[in-house]
Amino acid sequence: MSWQSFLPGHIYFGNNVIKETPDIFKGLGSKALIVTGQGGSARRIGALDDICQALQQVKMKWEVFDQVEANPSIATVRAGAKLAQSCGADFIIAIGGGSPMDAAKAIAVLALNDITDDEMLKLQFKEVLPLVAVPTTAGTGSEVTAAAVITFPEREAKLGFRDNKLLPWLAILDPAYTSSMPWQITADTAVDAYSHAVESYLSVIATPISEMHARAAMEILGAQLEMLTRSREISMESREALLLGSLLAGMAISETRVTVPHFLGYSFTIYKDIPHGRANGMIMPAFLDFNLKKCDNPKVKQVFEYSGFGNLQQLSDVLGTLCGPPPVCTEAEFVHFIDKTMPEKALANNLITPTREDLSEILKKTLQ
């Protein structure tokens, strides 16, 4: 067996880590562009103030770009890159969930490279601004991945690109920053993280390192998903576990990338306005059923074992409670969703590469 791994970022995990170690920002540059969401949660939870105070202590300047929407558009990204250039930012700090982090990664590229959208997607760029990632949700794992997904409305598509230059130099995880998330967002993001772990574990390009991270993530997140079905009150102990599980799942998926649930789920998000993680969770039972029926690899059944679920039905019941019913789709939408999914080359990363008929069956079972 031969394999390789690339996870160079420095991870800080713990309560009050920014307040207690402001020196972690030293050496990154002299002025930061802080990228966050338009909803203002980074300020409400104290993360933005903590970072600004830390930058002040180490005598660094900053500018705030707080216009990132859910599923960030290319227009938003280009506006952020323009601000980074005009204010002289030489590194980026992303605060938030996957959307601000995806936007920040694209901004880091476009701030230093005068390129078209297609050139960015084809990785035709050189250097990028250094990145710091501060997650405020426990789900995307984007703080340790080299991928970004941007929405292109005119193409009716969410398109991703991946390059090791996009791996954040620093990942700063404080469980307290996730404490204000309402139950449904907590559930949606936890399901997203769980999807990363499962999809990574069932990847043909999994490595011993990615498998180790995926197993640990499934063990942590499986228990937390079950907990979320029983209680709307989420302890700080669970917040910490969810954030750690998300981190580990992100480290796993950074090695292997995503597969069927994500690509099929993008259409649910784009056309049916279903949050990304919830869309993955709706598709996951049918995806696992497909693998059970088409693949004799023991890793498929191990998903249930490591997650603490006895079988597919138990997992389906938990995800059904957390994610709710699937959207109603017309026959034309059904065909369109499959058309959008089929070109994705990373579908081949799954243990069994699905055919068009397989994807249709997965989507049909999801929508039942």
C-alpha positions in Angstrom: 0.0 0.0 0.0 1.2 3.5 -0.8 -0.5 6.8 0.1 0.2 10.4 1.0 -1.3 13.0 3.3 -1.1 16.8 3.4 -2.5 18.5 6.5 -0.1 21.4 7.3 -2.4 23.8 9.2 -1.9 24.7 12.9 -5.0 23.9 14.9 -5.9 25.6 18.2 -8.9 24.1 20.1 -10.3 25.3 23.4 -12.3 27.8 25.3 -11.1 31.4 25.1 -8.2 30.4 22.9 -8.1 33.7 21.0 -8.3 35.8 24.2 -5.5 33.8 25.9 -3.1 33.5 22.9 -3.4 36.6 20.7 0.2 36.0 19.5 -1.2 33.3 17.2 -1.8 36.0 14.6 1.8 37.1 14.5 3.7 36.4 11.3 0.7 36.3 9.0 0.9 39.9 7.8 0.2 43.4 8.9 -3.5 43.9 7.9 -6.3 41.4 7.9 -9.6 41.3 5.9 -12.1 39.7 8.2 -14.7 37.8 6.2 -18.0 36.9 7.8 -21.7 36.5 7.2 -24.3 39.2 6.6 -26.4 38.0 9.5 -24.2 39.4 12.2 -23.7 36.3 14.2 -19.9 36.7 14.4 -20.4 39.9 16.3 -23.3 38.6 18.5 -21.4 35.6 19.8 -18.3 37.7 20.5 -15.9 36.1 18.0 -15.5 39.2 15.9 -14.8 41.3 19.0 -12.3 38.8 20.3 -10.4 38.7 17.1 -10.3 42.5 16.7 -9.0 42.9 20.3 -6.4 40.2 19.7 -5.3 42.0 16.5 -5.1 45.3 18.3 -2.9 43.7 21.0 -0.4 42.5 18.4 -0.6 45.9 16.6 -2.2 44.7 13.4 -4.8 46.5 11.3 -8.0 45.0 9.9 -11.0 45.6 7.7 -14.4 43.8 7.9 -16.3 42.4 5.0 -19.6 41.2 6.4 -21.6 40.7 3.2 -21.4 36.9 2.7 -24.7 35.3 2.2 -25.6 31.6 2.6 -24.2 29.7 -0.4 -22.0 32.7 -1.4 -22.2 33.9 -5.0 -19.4 34.8 -7.3 -20.5 38.4 -7.2 -20.1 38.6 -3.4 -16.7 36.9 -3.6 -15.4 39.4 -6.2 -16.7 42.3 -4.1 -14.7 40.9 -1.1 -11.6 40.5 -3.3 -11.9 44.1 -4.5 -12.1 45.3 -0.8 -9.0 43.2 0.1 -7.1 44.8 -2.7 -8.2 48.4 -2.0 -7.5 48.2 1.8 -4.2 46.5 1.4 -5.0 43.3 3.3 -2.2 40.7 3.2 -4.1 37.9 5.0 -7.7 36.8 5.5 -9.6 35.7 8.6 -12.8 33.9 8.0 -15.4 33.7 10.8 -18.5 31.7 10.5 -19.8 28.5 8.9 -19.0 27.0 5.6 -20.3 30.0 3.6 -17.9 32.6 5.0 -15.0 30.1 4.8 -15.8 29.2 1.2 -16.1 32.9 0.3 -12.8 33.7 2.1 -10.9 31.0 0.2 -12.1 32.4 -3.1 -11.4 36.0 -2.0 -7.8 34.9 -1.1 -7.4 33.7 -4.6 -9.0 36.6 -6.5 -7.2 39.3 -4.3 -3.9 38.3 -5.8 -4.9 36.9 -9.3 -6.7 38.8 -12.0 -8.5 35.8 -13.5 -11.9 34.8 -14.8 -14.4 32.6 -13.0 -13.4 29.6 -15.2 -9.7 30.2 -14.6 -10.3 30.2 -10.9 -12.3 26.9 -11.1 -9.5 25.4 -13.3 -6.9 26.4 -10.7 -5.1 28.8 -13.0 -3.8 30.9 -10.2 -0.5 31.3 -8.4 -0.2 32.6 -4.9 -3.1 33.2 -2.6 -3.4 35.3 0.6 -2.8 33.3 3.9 -6.0 32.1 5.5 -7.2 31.9 9.1 -10.4 30.0 9.8 -12.6 30.5 12.9 -15.7 28.2 12.7 -18.9 29.2 14.5 -20.8 26.1 13.4 -19.9 22.5 14.0 -20.4 21.0 10.6 -18.5 22.0 7.5 -14.9 21.2 8.6 -13.8 23.9 6.2 -11.2 25.1 8.6 -9.1 22.1 7.6 -10.0 21.6 4.0 -8.5 22.9 0.8 -11.8 23.2 -1.1 -14.3 26.0 -1.7 -17.8 25.9 -3.2 -19.2 29.0 -4.8 -22.7 29.6 -6.3 -22.9 30.8 -9.9 -26.5 31.9 -10.3 -26.3 32.3 -14.1 -25.2 28.7 -14.4 -27.7 27.4 -11.8 -24.9 25.6 -10.1 -22.7 25.4 -7.0 -19.2 24.7 -8.3 -16.2 23.8 -6.2 -12.5 24.0 -6.7 -9.7 22.5 -4.6 -6.0 23.4 -4.2 -3.7 22.9 -1.3 -2.9 26.6 -1.3 -6.4 27.1 0.1 -5.7 25.1 3.3 -6.0 27.6 6.2 -2.7 28.3 8.0 -4.5 28.5 11.2 -7.7 26.8 12.4 -9.0 28.3 15.6 -11.9 26.4 17.3 -13.7 27.7 20.4 -16.8 25.6 21.3 -18.3 28.7 22.9 -18.6 30.3 19.5 -21.1 27.6 18.6 -23.2 27.9 21.7 -25.8 30.3 20.3 -26.8 28.0 17.4 -30.4 27.1 17.6 -31.3 23.4 17.6 -32.2 23.1 13.9 -29.0 24.7 12.7 -27.0 22.6 15.2 -28.7 19.5 13.7 -28.2 20.6 10.1 -24.5 21.2 10.6 -24.0 18.0 12.6 -25.5 16.0 9.8 -23.2 17.8 7.3 -20.2 16.7 9.4 -21.5 13.2 9.7 -21.9 13.1 5.9 -18.3 14.1 5.5 -17.2 11.2 7.7 -19.3 8.6 6.0 -18.5 9.7 2.4 -14.8 9.8 3.3 -14.8 6.4 4.9 -16.5 4.9 1.8 -14.1 6.5 -0.6 -11.9 4.4 -2.9 -9.1 6.9 -2.3 -9.3 6.7 1.5 -6.0 6.5 3.3 -5.1 5.1 6.8 -5.1 8.7 8.0 -8.5 9.6 6.5 -10.0 6.4 7.7 -8.8 7.0 11.3 -10.3 10.5 11.3 -13.5 9.3 9.7 -14.0 6.5 12.2 -13.4 8.8 15.1 -15.8 11.4 13.7 -18.5 8.8 13.1 -18.2 7.5 16.7 -18.5 11.1 18.1 -21.1 12.4 15.7 -23.3 9.2 15.7 -23.8 9.6 19.5 -24.5 13.3 19.2 -27.0 12.9 16.4 -28.9 10.5 18.5 -28.7 12.9 21.4 -30.2 15.7 19.3 -33.3 13.6 18.6 -33.9 13.3 22.3 -33.2 16.8 23.5 -33.5 20.4 22.3 -31.2 21.5 25.2 -27.6 21.2 24.1 -24.9 21.2 26.7 -21.4 22.7 26.3 -20.0 19.2 26.5 -22.0 18.3 23.5 -21.0 21.5 21.7 -17.4 20.6 22.2 -18.0 17.1 21.0 -19.8 18.3 17.9 -17.0 20.7 17.1 -14.4 18.1 17.5 -16.3 15.6 15.4 -16.7 18.2 12.7 -13.0 18.9 12.7 -12.1 15.3 12.4 -14.6 14.8 9.6 -13.2 17.8 7.8 -9.7 16.3 8.1 -11.0 13.1 6.6 -12.8 14.7 3.7 -9.8 17.0 3.0 -8.1 13.8 1.9 -10.8 12.1 0.0 -13.5 14.7 -1.1 -17.2 14.2 -1.1 -19.4 11.9 -3.1 -23.1 11.2 -3.9 -25.0 12.8 -1.0 -23.3 16.1 -1.5 -23.6 16.3 -5.3 -27.3 15.2 -5.3 -27.9 17.5 -2.3 -26.7 20.6 -4.1 -29.9 20.6 -6.2 -32.0 20.5 -3.1 -30.2 23.5 -1.8 -30.2 25.5 -5.1 -33.7 24.8 -6.2 -35.6 23.9 -3.0 -33.8 26.2 -0.5 -32.9 23.3 1.8 -29.9 23.9 4.0 -26.8 22.0 2.8 -26.4 19.6 5.7 -30.1 18.8 5.9 -30.1 18.0 2.2 -27.2 15.5 2.7 -29.0 13.9 5.5 -32.2 13.4 3.5 -30.2 11.5 0.8 -27.9 9.6 3.2 -30.2 6.6 3.9 -30.9 5.9 0.2 -27.2 6.3 -0.5 -26.2 3.8 2.2 -28.9 1.4 1.0 -27.4 1.6 -2.5 -24.0 0.7 -1.2 -25.3 -2.1 0.9 -27.0 -3.7 -2.1 -24.3 -3.0 -4.7 -21.1 -3.5 -2.7 -19.8 -6.3 -0.5 -17.1 -4.3 1.0 -17.3 -4.6 4.9 -16.7 -0.9 5.3 -20.4 -0.2 4.4 -21.7 -2.2 7.4 -18.9 -0.7 9.6 -20.5 2.7 9.1 -23.4 1.6 11.3 -21.0 -0.1 13.8 -18.8 2.9 14.3 -21.7 5.3 14.4 -23.5 3.4 17.1 -26.5 2.5 15.0 -27.6 -1.2 14.8 -28.7 -1.0 11.2 -29.8 1.2 8.3 -33.3 1.6 9.8 -32.0 3.1 13.0 -29.8 5.6 11.2 -32.7 6.4 8.9 -35.0 7.1 11.8 -32.5 9.5 13.4 -31.8 11.4 10.2 -35.6 11.5 9.5 -36.2 13.1 12.8 -33.4 15.6 12.4 -33.9 16.5 8.7 -37.7 16.2 8.2 -39.5 15.2 5.0 -37.8 15.6 1.6 -39.0 18.3 -0.8 -41.7 17.7 -3.4 -40.3 17.5 -6.8 -41.9 17.4 -10.3 -40.8 14.9 -12.9 -39.0 17.6 -14.8 -37.1 18.6 -11.6 -36.2 15.0 -10.9 -34.6 14.6 -14.3 -32.9 18.0 -14.0 -31.4 17.1 -10.6 -29.9 13.9 -12.1 -28.6 15.8 -15.1 -26.8 18.2 -12.7 -25.3 15.4 -10.7 -24.0 13.1 -13.4 -21.1 15.2 -14.7 -19.4 15.2 -11.3 -16.2 13.2 -11.6 -15.9 12.7 -7.9 -18.9 10.4 -7.9 -16.3 7.8 -8.9 -14.7 8.1 -5.5 -17.5 6.1 -3.9 -16.8 2.4 -3.4 -19.3 1.8 -6.2 -19.5 4.4 -9.0 -23.2 5.1 -9.5 -24.8 4.9 -12.9 -27.5 7.3 -14.0 -30.0 4.6 -13.1 -28.4 4.2 -9.7 -28.7 8.0 -9.0 -32.3 7.9 -10.1 -33.0 5.1 -7.7 -31.3 6.9 -4.8 -33.2 10.1 -5.5 -36.5 8.2 -6.0 -36.1 6.5 -2.6 -35.1 9.8 -1.0 -38.3 11.5 -2.2 -40.7 8.7 -1.1 
